[in-house]
Amino acid sequence: MAEAFARTRALPAALLAALAAAGCQPAPPAGWSGYAEGDYVYVAAPVAGRLQRLDVAAGDQVRAGAPLFALDGQTERDAADTAQAQLAAAQAQAANLQTGRRPDEVAQIEAQLAQARAQAALNQTDAARKAALAAEAAVSRMEADAARTAAAQSRQRVAELEAALRTAREPARVQERAAAQAQAEAAAGTLAQQRWRLAQTAQGAPADAEVADTYYRVGEWVAAGQPVLALLPPGQRKARFYVPESDVGALKPGDAVLLACDGCGAPIAARVSRIASQPEYTPPVIYSNAQRAKLVFLVEARPGAADAPRLKPGQPLDVRRAS
């Protein structure tokens, strides 16, 4: 009986000693819960077409510029060929207006002018002779007038052909040449646009990245602007965590934090890159019952390029301030 009483009295003392020892231990550092997330790069072609080639699969590591996929591009090739023909026609038209007529056409006008000059000389001689005969009443005044009119018409014909010859030897008017040159430039712009569209049927990796997922198979129709695959560059991984309203005032962009996760090994160093300006009443994914019904702020932190691949999007994280 006495021994039992002694043990009963000893329990509070032992408990007090244990509590005192626990009170001497430093409090664990405050932490927050969150998860890893990736900013994916969705690669699409600005033109539509049937998927002809898919060069990568989910999980592949690709280097910047590596081919990812290609569409058939038949429509774009046909449009580029048409634009090339239209450019050639416009350039030929512009070049044609820079020079006069063909040599044979010029020679034809020269021959007509020579004939007109000979006829004009003959008519002028006939008009002078009949005018003299009319003065002597050897021919009628009507014949003399007819001869004079024929001579005048011959001179006008000579003047007409001389003007036609000058026109044939000169290029087109300045305005016509400018219009033709503008049409050629417009055709060149159309060809460049069609060639760009043709080049866009094949897409390469914009940066070093991991292929996160593919959305189409070879042979399927892909609409313009529809992503064919998603890439996750190493530097596009980040941590998203939720900080109570009472703690967020002590954080600022650039602060160092440590990220811990199951299977990650040593904590991952990161720096705060963003603090939300609006609070939330509960994070979208709850990993701790202690965070329920608390006013929290979303905070993002990004690790260094070397450590970023250690984060897997969707992976739960424990975050604490770096000491």
matplotlib code that plots the C-alpha trace (Angstrom):
import matplotlib.pyplot as plt

x = [0.0, 2.7, 4.7, 1.6, 1.1, 4.8, 4.5, 1.3, 3.1, 6.1, 4.0, 3.2, 6.8, 7.9, 5.3, 6.4, 10.0, 9.0, 7.0, 9.8, 12.2, 9.9, 9.5, 13.3, 13.2, 13.1, 9.7, 9.6, 9.8, 6.5, 5.7, 3.1, 1.5, 1.4, 2.1, 4.4, 3.1, 4.4, 3.9, 3.4, 4.2, 1.5, 2.8, 0.4, 0.5, -1.3, -2.6, -4.9, -4.0, -3.6, -0.9, 1.7, 4.5, 4.9, 8.6, 8.3, 6.5, 5.4, 8.4, 11.0, 13.6, 14.1, 16.6, 15.7, 14.9, 14.4, 11.5, 8.2, 5.6, 4.6, 1.2, 0.7, 0.8, -0.6, -3.0, -0.1, 2.1, -0.5, -1.1, 2.6, 2.9, 0.0, 1.5, 4.8, 3.1, 1.3, 4.5, 6.2, 3.3, 3.4, 7.1, 6.9, 4.2, 6.2, 9.3, 7.4, 6.2, 9.8, 10.7, 9.1, 7.4, 9.1, 11.5, 9.3, 6.4, 8.6, 9.8, 6.2, 5.3, 8.5, 7.5, 4.0, 5.5, 7.7, 4.7, 2.8, 5.6, 5.9, 2.1, 2.2, 4.9, 3.0, -0.3, 1.5, 3.0, -0.4, -2.1, 0.5, 0.1, -3.7, -3.7, -1.6, -3.9, -7.0, -5.5, -5.3, -8.8, -7.3, -8.9, -11.9, -11.7, -13.2, -10.3, -7.8, -9.6, -9.8, -6.0, -5.3, -7.5, -5.7, -2.3, -3.5, -4.8, -1.4, 0.5, -1.8, -1.3, 2.5, 2.2, 0.0, 2.6, 5.5, 3.7, 3.0, 6.6, 7.7, 5.3, 6.4, 10.0, 9.3, 8.3, 4.8, 3.7, 5.1, 1.8, 1.4, 4.8, 4.2, 1.0, 2.7, 5.5, 3.1, 1.2, 4.6, 5.4, 1.9, 2.4, 5.8, 4.1, 1.5, 4.2, 6.1, 2.9, 2.2, 5.7, 5.5, 2.3, 4.0, 6.9, 4.5, 3.2, 6.3, 7.0, 10.2, 10.8, 11.1, 13.4, 15.0, 12.1, 10.4, 7.5, 4.7, 1.9, 0.8, -2.8, -3.0, -2.0, -0.6, -3.4, -5.8, -7.0, -5.6, -7.4, -5.5, -4.2, -5.0, -2.1, -0.6, 1.6, 2.7, 6.2, 7.5, 10.8, 13.0, 12.7, 8.9, 8.4, 7.4, 5.9, 2.5, 1.7, -0.7, 0.3, -2.0, -3.0, -1.1, 2.2, 2.0, 3.1, 6.5, 7.0, 8.2, 9.3, 12.8, 12.7, 14.3, 12.3, 12.9, 10.7, 10.4, 8.5, 8.3, 11.3, 12.9, 15.9, 17.5, 15.2, 15.1, 16.0, 13.6, 12.8, 9.4, 8.4, 4.8, 2.4, -1.3, -3.0, -6.3, -6.8, -8.7, -10.7, -9.4, -6.8, -8.1, -6.3, -6.2, -3.2, -3.6, -6.7, -5.1, -5.5, -9.2, -11.3, -8.2, -7.8, -4.7, -2.8, -1.4, 2.4, 4.6, 8.3, 10.7, 13.7, 17.0, 17.4, 19.5, 16.9, 13.7, 13.6, 13.3, 9.8, 7.0, 3.8, 1.0, 3.4, 2.5, 5.1, 6.0, 7.4, 9.2, 11.2, 14.9, 16.9]
y = [0.0, 2.4, 1.5, 2.2, 5.6, 6.5, 5.6, 7.8, 10.7, 10.2, 10.5, 14.2, 14.9, 12.8, 14.5, 17.9, 17.0, 15.8, 19.0, 21.1, 19.3, 19.8, 23.4, 23.8, 22.5, 25.2, 25.5, 24.0, 26.7, 27.8, 26.5, 26.6, 24.0, 24.2, 22.3, 22.4, 23.8, 24.3, 27.1, 25.0, 26.1, 25.0, 24.6, 25.1, 26.0, 29.2, 27.2, 24.2, 20.8, 17.1, 16.0, 14.4, 13.9, 13.9, 13.8, 13.6, 11.7, 12.6, 12.5, 13.3, 16.0, 18.3, 21.0, 24.5, 24.3, 20.5, 19.5, 18.8, 18.1, 19.0, 19.3, 18.3, 21.9, 21.1, 24.1, 26.4, 25.0, 25.6, 29.1, 29.8, 28.6, 30.8, 33.8, 33.1, 33.1, 36.3, 38.0, 36.9, 38.3, 41.6, 42.0, 41.3, 43.9, 46.5, 45.7, 46.0, 49.5, 50.6, 50.3, 51.3, 49.0, 46.1, 46.9, 45.4, 47.5, 50.6, 49.6, 49.3, 52.8, 54.2, 52.6, 54.0, 57.5, 57.2, 56.4, 59.3, 61.8, 60.7, 61.0, 64.4, 65.6, 64.4, 66.0, 69.3, 69.4, 68.6, 71.3, 73.9, 72.9, 73.0, 76.4, 77.8, 76.2, 77.5, 81.1, 80.7, 79.1, 75.8, 73.8, 74.6, 76.2, 73.0, 70.9, 73.3, 73.3, 69.5, 69.2, 71.7, 69.7, 66.5, 68.1, 69.3, 65.9, 64.3, 66.7, 65.8, 62.1, 62.7, 64.5, 61.7, 59.0, 61.1, 61.3, 57.6, 56.9, 59.1, 57.3, 53.8, 54.7, 56.0, 54.1, 54.3, 57.3, 57.8, 57.0, 53.8, 52.6, 53.5, 51.5, 48.5, 48.7, 48.9, 45.8, 43.9, 44.9, 43.8, 40.4, 40.1, 40.7, 38.1, 35.6, 36.3, 35.8, 32.4, 31.3, 32.2, 30.2, 27.2, 27.4, 27.5, 24.0, 22.6, 23.7, 23.4, 23.6, 27.3, 26.3, 23.4, 21.6, 18.3, 17.2, 17.1, 15.7, 15.3, 15.8, 14.5, 11.4, 11.3, 11.5, 13.6, 17.0, 19.9, 23.2, 26.5, 27.6, 24.3, 23.0, 19.8, 19.3, 20.9, 21.7, 22.3, 24.2, 23.7, 27.3, 27.3, 25.2, 26.9, 26.5, 27.8, 28.0, 29.7, 32.1, 33.1, 36.8, 37.2, 36.1, 37.5, 41.0, 39.6, 38.3, 40.2, 39.3, 38.1, 36.4, 33.0, 30.0, 26.3, 23.7, 20.2, 17.2, 13.5, 11.9, 15.2, 14.7, 17.9, 21.0, 23.1, 26.7, 29.1, 32.8, 34.5, 35.8, 36.8, 37.6, 37.8, 41.1, 39.6, 37.1, 33.8, 32.0, 28.6, 27.3, 25.2, 22.1, 21.5, 19.5, 20.4, 20.6, 23.5, 25.7, 25.4, 28.5, 30.7, 33.9, 33.2, 34.7, 32.9, 33.1, 31.9, 31.0, 29.9, 27.7, 28.0, 26.5, 23.6, 22.7, 23.4, 19.9, 18.3, 19.7, 17.7, 19.6, 18.7, 17.4, 18.5, 20.8, 22.0, 25.5, 27.4, 30.5, 30.1, 30.8]
z = [0.0, 0.9, -2.2, -4.4, -2.7, -3.3, -7.0, -7.3, -5.8, -8.1, -11.3, -11.1, -10.4, -13.5, -15.6, -14.5, -15.3, -18.8, -19.5, -18.2, -20.5, -23.4, -22.6, -22.9, -26.5, -29.3, -31.0, -34.5, -37.2, -38.6, -42.1, -44.7, -47.0, -50.8, -54.0, -57.0, -60.3, -63.8, -66.3, -69.4, -72.9, -75.3, -78.8, -81.7, -85.4, -86.6, -89.6, -89.8, -91.3, -90.8, -88.4, -90.7, -88.2, -84.4, -83.5, -79.7, -77.0, -73.4, -71.1, -73.8, -73.1, -76.1, -76.9, -78.2, -82.0, -82.0, -84.4, -82.5, -85.2, -88.8, -90.6, -94.2, -95.5, -98.9, -98.9, -97.9, -100.7, -103.3, -102.1, -102.1, -105.7, -106.8, -105.1, -106.8, -110.2, -109.5, -108.4, -111.7, -113.7, -111.8, -112.1, -115.8, -116.2, -114.3, -116.4, -119.6, -118.7, -118.1, -121.8, -125.1, -127.6, -129.3, -132.1, -134.7, -133.6, -133.8, -137.2, -138.4, -137.2, -138.9, -142.2, -141.9, -141.2, -144.3, -146.4, -144.9, -145.6, -149.2, -149.6, -147.9, -150.3, -153.3, -152.1, -151.4, -154.9, -156.4, -154.4, -155.5, -159.2, -159.1, -157.3, -160.2, -162.8, -161.0, -161.2, -165.0, -165.0, -166.3, -163.5, -161.4, -158.0, -156.5, -157.7, -156.3, -152.9, -152.9, -153.6, -150.8, -148.3, -149.3, -148.6, -145.2, -144.3, -145.3, -143.1, -140.2, -140.8, -140.7, -137.4, -136.0, -136.9, -135.6, -132.2, -132.3, -132.9, -130.0, -127.8, -128.9, -128.1, -124.6, -121.4, -120.0, -118.0, -114.5, -112.9, -114.8, -113.9, -110.2, -110.2, -111.8, -109.3, -106.4, -107.7, -107.9, -104.3, -103.1, -104.9, -103.1, -99.8, -100.5, -101.4, -98.2, -96.2, -97.9, -97.4, -93.7, -93.4, -95.1, -92.6, -89.7, -90.6, -88.9, -85.3, -83.2, -79.5, -78.3, -75.5, -73.7, -72.0, -71.1, -73.2, -70.6, -72.9, -76.5, -77.5, -81.1, -83.1, -86.6, -89.2, -87.0, -88.1, -86.1, -86.0, -86.3, -83.0, -81.3, -79.1, -80.3, -77.2, -74.0, -72.9, -69.4, -69.4, -66.3, -65.2, -65.4, -62.2, -59.1, -55.6, -54.7, -51.0, -48.7, -45.9, -43.1, -43.0, -39.7, -41.4, -44.9, -43.8, -43.0, -46.5, -49.5, -53.0, -53.0, -49.6, -49.3, -48.4, -48.3, -50.0, -48.7, -50.2, -50.0, -51.8, -52.7, -50.4, -49.1, -49.0, -52.1, -51.9, -53.6, -53.5, -53.3, -56.7, -56.1, -53.2, -54.1, -53.6, -52.6, -49.8, -49.9, -47.3, -48.1, -50.5, -53.5, -52.2, -48.4, -47.1, -43.4, -41.3, -39.4, -42.4, -42.8, -42.4, -42.2, -44.2, -46.4, -49.2, -52.2, -52.5, -55.3, -55.0, -57.7, -57.2, -59.0, -62.5, -61.1, -58.5, -60.5, -62.1, -58.7, -58.4, -59.9, -60.7, -58.3, -55.7, -52.1, -50.5, -47.0, -47.1, -44.4, -44.2, -44.7, -41.6]

ax = plt.figure().add_subplot(projection="3d")
ax.plot(x, y, z, "-o")
ax.set_aspect("equal")
plt.show()
